[in-house]
Amino acid sequence: MPPIVLSVQSHVAYGHAGNSAAVFPLQRLGIEVLPVHTVQFSNHTGYGAFRGQVFDVNHLREIFLGLEDRGVLPHISAILSGYMGDSSIGDAILDIAARIKQANPAALYLCDPVFGDVGRGVFVRPGIPEYHRNHTIGAADIMTPNQFEFEQLMGTTLHSVPQALEVARQHIGDSRKVVVITSLVTPDIAEGNLVALAVTASDAWAVQTPIIDRKPLPNGMGDAFSAILLGHLLLGQALPTALELATSSLYELVQHTASGNRDLPLVEQQQQIVAPATRFHAQAVA
């Protein structure tokens, strides 16, 4: 029986963001996915105008109760959460995560705290960054913020990789939590490159890749990265290997995105999800 992931994120009919960027990569890796949508939009906001609806917390609770009625919870290997749409939804996500962990103590909770990015600032409703800071990241086993989100969550500005390690470990303490900063650019990183940094209480690994010049960058990059990382972890890969594979897959997907396209070519380039053409290696950092 393959691992099962409950993926609670936004969904768009056109384009790839939220669940429409995360579900297929997980499935392509051989993971069974139970997608629950926090919003249903015609397209992601990168296109400007969009139509659709943000679902209220009662809608999500009904879906979760229905899954519980089916006896699914003990079989769920991981919970993946991303764009929430409204901070009230966070309570429902944390509640179902706790119930899944009660039914299956080995289940992981990966939180991608989607709320902002460099250049765009905060692009979600008021209250969502604060909710993540005060509630979600404390409950998550793994969090995958970009640099902007990490700095907002930790209340600091990063100037170096060692500082990023120090701040991440202040959050981790002596727990088994994992912090992955997905797109670190600090003055001590070679110009024209960025780093994906994974940190635990005792170890850390960095994968450095060239920055790909795409204007605009495609949406859904963080959603796809988190899904691929989680998929490899559930398939038994060690954290540094999972980091290598997720970073390399995302690099190739972005590299194959046509200039001006706002969406990753997930279907056309699906082989990059399974076996990326370029493999960047994780280096241990102290």
SVG drawing of the C-alpha trace seen along z (x, -y; Angstrom):
<svg xmlns="http://www.w3.org/2000/svg" viewBox="-20 -44 50 46">
<polyline fill="none" stroke="black" stroke-width="0.4" points="0.0,0.0 1.5,-3.4 1.9,-6.2 -1.2,-8.5 -1.0,-12.2 -3.8,-14.5 -3.1,-17.7 -5.0,-20.8 -4.3,-23.7 -5.8,-26.1 -6.9,-24.8 -7.1,-26.5 -8.9,-25.2 -6.4,-26.8 -2.7,-26.8 -0.6,-25.1 -0.7,-26.4 -1.6,-24.9 -3.1,-21.4 -3.0,-21.8 0.8,-22.1 1.3,-19.5 -1.1,-16.6 0.3,-15.5 4.0,-15.4 3.0,-13.3 1.0,-11.0 3.8,-10.8 6.1,-9.7 3.7,-6.9 1.9,-8.6 -1.8,-8.4 -3.2,-11.9 -6.4,-13.0 -6.8,-16.6 -8.9,-19.0 -9.2,-22.5 -9.2,-25.7 -10.2,-27.8 -11.5,-27.1 -10.4,-29.7 -10.6,-29.9 -6.8,-30.6 -4.0,-31.6 -3.6,-35.3 -0.4,-35.6 -2.7,-36.2 -4.3,-39.2 -8.1,-38.9 -9.6,-35.6 -13.0,-34.3 -14.0,-31.7 -14.5,-31.2 -12.6,-30.9 -14.2,-28.0 -15.2,-28.6 -14.0,-26.5 -17.2,-24.5 -16.8,-23.3 -13.4,-21.9 -14.6,-20.3 -17.3,-18.5 -14.8,-17.1 -12.5,-16.0 -15.4,-14.4 -16.4,-12.5 -12.9,-11.1 -12.9,-10.1 -16.2,-8.3 -14.5,-6.2 -11.9,-5.1 -9.1,-6.7 -7.2,-8.6 -5.0,-5.7 -3.8,-5.1 -2.7,-8.6 1.1,-8.9 1.4,-12.7 -0.5,-16.0 0.6,-18.7 -0.8,-22.2 -0.3,-25.3 -2.3,-28.4 -5.2,-28.7 -7.2,-31.6 -8.4,-32.6 -6.8,-32.2 -9.9,-30.5 -9.1,-27.5 -5.9,-27.0 -7.8,-25.6 -9.5,-23.0 -6.1,-22.0 -4.4,-21.7 -7.4,-19.8 -7.3,-17.1 -3.5,-16.9 -3.8,-16.2 -6.5,-13.5 -4.4,-11.9 -1.4,-11.8 -3.5,-10.3 -4.7,-7.6 -1.2,-7.2 1.6,-8.5 4.1,-8.0 2.3,-10.5 4.2,-13.7 2.9,-17.2 4.6,-19.4 3.5,-23.0 4.3,-25.3 3.4,-28.7 2.4,-30.4 1.8,-34.1 4.5,-36.2 7.7,-36.5 10.5,-39.0 9.2,-41.7 5.6,-40.8 5.5,-41.2 2.5,-39.6 -0.2,-38.6 -2.7,-36.9 -5.5,-38.1 -4.6,-39.8 -4.1,-37.4 -2.6,-34.5 1.1,-35.3 0.4,-35.8 -1.6,-32.5 1.4,-30.6 3.8,-32.3 1.6,-31.6 0.1,-28.2 1.0,-26.3 4.8,-26.2 4.7,-25.0 2.5,-22.0 4.4,-21.1 7.1,-18.5 8.5,-20.1 8.1,-23.6 9.2,-24.9 9.1,-28.7 10.9,-30.8 13.4,-33.3 10.8,-36.1 8.4,-33.9 11.1,-32.6 12.2,-36.1 8.6,-37.2 7.9,-34.2 11.1,-34.5 11.1,-38.3 14.6,-38.8 16.5,-39.6 19.0,-37.0 22.5,-38.1 24.3,-34.8 23.9,-31.0 25.3,-30.6 22.7,-33.1 20.0,-31.1 21.1,-28.0 21.2,-29.7 17.7,-31.2 16.2,-27.9 17.7,-26.0 16.2,-28.4 12.9,-27.3 13.8,-23.6 15.3,-23.4 15.8,-19.8 12.9,-18.5 12.9,-16.4 11.5,-19.3 12.9,-20.1 13.2,-23.6 13.7,-23.9 14.4,-27.4 13.6,-27.0 15.3,-30.0 18.0,-31.5 20.0,-34.4 22.4,-36.1 25.7,-38.0 27.8,-34.9 26.2,-32.9 28.0,-33.2 26.4,-35.8 23.9,-34.4 23.1,-31.5 20.5,-30.5 20.5,-27.8 17.9,-25.4 18.8,-24.9 17.5,-22.0 18.1,-22.2 17.6,-19.8 18.7,-20.1 22.0,-18.5 22.6,-18.6 22.2,-20.9 22.5,-20.6 22.6,-23.1 21.9,-22.6 23.1,-25.5 21.8,-26.1 22.1,-28.9 19.3,-31.4 17.2,-31.0 16.3,-34.3 12.6,-34.0 10.3,-37.1 7.9,-36.4 8.8,-33.3 6.2,-30.7 3.7,-30.3 3.4,-27.2 7.2,-26.6 7.0,-26.3 3.9,-24.1 5.7,-21.7 8.9,-21.7 7.2,-20.9 5.2,-18.1 8.3,-16.5 10.3,-16.8 7.6,-15.2 7.1,-12.5 10.7,-11.4 10.8,-11.4 7.7,-9.2 9.4,-6.8 12.3,-6.4 14.9,-8.9 17.1,-10.5 16.6,-14.3 19.7,-15.4 18.8,-13.1 15.2,-14.3 16.4,-17.9 18.7,-17.2 15.9,-15.6 13.3,-18.2 15.7,-21.1 16.9,-19.4 13.4,-18.7 12.3,-22.2 15.3,-23.6 14.6,-21.5 10.9,-22.4 11.7,-26.1 14.5,-25.7 11.9,-24.1 9.3,-26.8 8.9,-28.9 9.7,-32.6 6.6,-34.5 4.7,-31.4 3.3,-31.6 3.0,-27.9 5.4,-25.0 5.3,-22.4 4.4,-19.6 2.7,-17.3 5.0,-18.0 8.1,-17.6 6.8,-15.0 10.0,-12.9 11.8,-15.8 9.7,-15.0 10.9,-11.4 14.5,-11.7 15.7,-15.3 18.2,-15.6 20.5,-17.7 21.4,-16.5 22.6,-19.1 24.2,-17.6 23.6,-18.5 26.6,-19.7 26.8,-19.4 27.1,-22.8 27.9,-23.5"/>
</svg>
